[in-house]
């Protein structure tokens, strides 16, 4: 039975790591109701960010994603940038306290101006 009532999922401050990030990405891929996902301080890293990015390409309901303090670096930021080119639903992405570097920041800034997604980093 699919969930039809959950609107916010806050998993903040629970270290799930790369594998947990990938498992969450699989759930997001098939999600049809959840608009807000808070993954603050999960330490999902680049691998988790890349898995989430793949899920975002097909997800049509998630509007807010908090990835604050997740050890995401340039490669993870670039994967998210590519996902946002395909995802027209996400409106808020928080990447503060990650080490995305100048190239990751530039890529996200460019996609932010081309989409309606507000990205903080």
Buried (B, 14 or more C-beta within 10 A) or exposed (E): EEEEEEEEBEBEEEEBBBEBBBEBBEEBBEBEEBBBBBBBBBBBBBBBBBBBBBBBBEBEBBBBBBBBBBBBBBBBBBBBBBBBEEBEBBBBBBBBBBEBBEEBBBBBEEBBEEBEBEBEB
